[in-house]
Amino acid sequence: MKKYSIILYFILLLYCANNPVKTFFQKEYSPVVVLTYHDEISSVVILFEELNLKYEIYRPEEPYTHNAFSVITLGENFPIEKFKEILTFIRNYYPELRYVQLIQNQKNLPPQNLYTLIIGNPTEIAIKNNLKAWNEDDFKKIQELKSKEDIHSFILRKNQGSSSSKPTGQ
């Protein structure tokens, strides 16, 4: 029995040497919403506290104007039901949101970014990535879609021809 224990220990040691410890202890990431600061941020924060969602507030260097921060950036692993719920009210506080960008897994992209939703990313991202502007019907369509895959496909189709999954942002 002792002989088998030693062999098993040796095999486990070899496995660990060739496979990083993270194989056994994958980091758990929590969804987080990044909100661009503006005058009504205190009202927005109350809503996110009610949703029990972790949030961060980004303070841009330049003064905030709705037109300058009109992009929503969705990480592919952010919970879709929370995304849909946020879309039902967020445009009341960020009225010029008119672009939606999906960030997908890429080399050199921190994994936490895939669990992040950014509200009010700079409009220059939309210009740089040739994102297509959304209308009211596009935002309504998201509410009708049921699966994560359908929502992601819709966002990618809407931005077809753009480079919307590049990891740009704050």
N, C-alpha and C positions, 0 to 999 in steps of 0.2 A: 504494500500500500504506500509506504514511504517513497519507494522508487517512482510510482506513478505521480505522486504529489510533486516530486522534484521535476519530473518531465513536464507536467502541466504548468508549473511555475516558470520553467525555462521557456516554454512555448508562449506563455503570456508575456514574459519579459521581451522576447523577440518581437512579438506583435506590437507592443507598446513602443519599442525602439523605432520601428518602421512606420508607426502611425501616431501622429501627435495626440497628446492628451485630450485635445478638444474633441476627438472622436468619441470619447466617453462622456465628456462634459460640455455638450453644445450649449452655447450661451443662448438664453431665452431673451428675445427682444419684445418689448411692449410697443403697441401702437402709440404714436405721439403726433399731435397736431402742432404745427408751427404757424402762429398767427402774426401777421405783420401789424405792427403797432399803428394805431390811429386814434383819433379823439373818442371814439365810441368803444374802445377795447374793453372797458370795464363791463359793459353790457354783454359783450361776446363771451368774456371769461366766465360769467355766471352761467351761461348756457352750457359751456364745456364742463364746468364742474357738475352740473346736473346730469350730464351724459357719462360721468365718471371716466372721462378720458384725460390722459396726461397731455398737457399742452406746454408750449414754450412761446414766449413773445419775442419776436425779432424786431429790433429798432433799426430801421434803415438810416444810413448816414444822411441822405438827402431828405427833405421834408416830404411827408406822405401826401400823395394825391391819389384818388381812386384810379385815374387813368394810367398812372405810372406803375401800379401794382395790380395787374389784372389777370394773373395766371394762377390756376390751381394746379399743383403738382402732386400726383398720386403715386405713392410707392406701391408696387405690385402686391405686397403682402399686407397692406393696410386693410382692416376689416371692411368689406363691401357694404354691409348693412349700416355700419357707422358712417361711411362715406355718403350713402344715400340719405341718411337722416340729416347729416350736416348740410347737404345741398338744399334741403327743404327750407332752411332759414338763413344760411350764411350770406346769400346775396342781398338780404335786407340790410346787412352791415357793411358789405363790400359790394356796392351796386354795379361796379364796372367789371366784375369778374366775367371774362368772356372767352378764356382759353383754358383748356384742360390738357395736361401733359401726363403721360404714364411713364414712370421710371421702372425699367426692368433690370433684372440681375445682369451685371456686367463686371468684367475684370476691374480691379482697383476701386470698386464702389463699396464703401462701408456698408455692411449688411443692415445696419439700423436704418439707412435711407429707404430701404424697401418697405419699412413699416411706418413710414412718415407720410403725412398729408400736409402740404404747405398751402396756406391760404394767403394770397396776396404776394406771390412771387413777382419779381420785376417783369414788366411788359417787354423789356428788351429780350428776355428769353423767348417769348413768342415770335419776335422778329427774327432773332438769330436762328431759331429752329423752324421757321416758316410754319408755325402752328396756324390752324384755321380757326377763325372766330366762331363761337357757338351762339346760337339763338335760343329763344325760350323753348322751342320745340325739342332742341337737343338736350337741354337740361331735364325736360319732362320725360324724354325717352329713357334716360338713365333710371328713372323711378319705375318704369315698366319692366326693365330687364331684371332677371332673377338671379343669374349666376355671375360669379366673379369673371369667368371666361367670357361671357357675353358682354359684360361691361367693358372689360379690357379690349375686346375685339372692336366694340363700338368706338371707343376712344381712338384706337389705332386707325380704324377706317376713316374716322372724321379727320384725322391728321395725315391721311395718306399722302405720301410724297414729302412729308416733313421729316425732320430728324428728332422727333419728339421724345424718344426714349434715351437721349443723351443725358448723362448725369449732371445737368446744370442746375443751379439754384443757389440758395443762400448759404 
